[in-house]
């Protein structure tokens, strides 16, 4: 898609999603709903944890949704 890895994020709900993000060289964002337990996903050291769909919307509306922005946040929704 022509997007540099530093401006991409792989959002998922399983540890295999975290592994795939790392393999692709992009940030990993874990959602706190779905198949994976939030505690297990947190141990995978995601750049962001999303507790709600609205948190994902905030990221999508951001003018700088890259890995540096995500790492500067304690979690997108606070």
N, C-alpha and C positions, 0 to 999 in steps of 0.2 A: 504494500500500500504506500510505500515511500515515506513512512514515518520513522524518524530515527528512534532507536531503542530508548533513549533518555526521555522521550515524550510519550512513551507507551506504558500502559499498565494492563496486566492480565488480572482480571477479577474472577475469583472462584470460591468454591466452598469445600474444597478437599485438599489434602496434603499433596496429592498428585498434581493439582493445579499450581501449587507453590513450586514444585519440582520443575514443571513445564515452563513456568515463568523464568526461573533461574537459568534453565537450559537455553532459553531464547534470549537471555540477557536483558530482560525487562523487569520493571517493578512488579511486585505481587500485591494485590489488594484482596484481603479476605473478607467475605461476607459472614455475618454472624447468624445466618439462617441457612438451612440446607442440610446437606449430609454430614459435614464435618462439625465437630464440637468446637466452639469458639476458643476454648482453652488450648486445644491441640493446635489449632491454626495459629494462635498467638505464639506458640513455641517455634513455629516455622519462621518467625521474625518477618512478618509482612511489612511492607512500607506503609500500609494503611489498613485499618480495620474498619469496616462499614457495618454499623449496627442497624441501619435502616436504609430503605430504598431512597429516601430523601437525601441521605449522605452521598449516595452515588450521583444524584442529581446535582448536588453542590459541586462535585468534582467535574461533572460534564459541563457545567456553566463557567468553570474557572477559566481564566485567560492564560494560566500557566500550569496546566495539569501534567507536570513532568516529575521525574523521580526526586529531583531536588526539592520541589514544592511539597511533595508527599512526606519526605523525610523530615521536613521542618515542622510538620504538624504532629501533635500527639495523638492523632486519629482524626479523620476528616470531620467528624461531628463533635469534636471537643475533648 
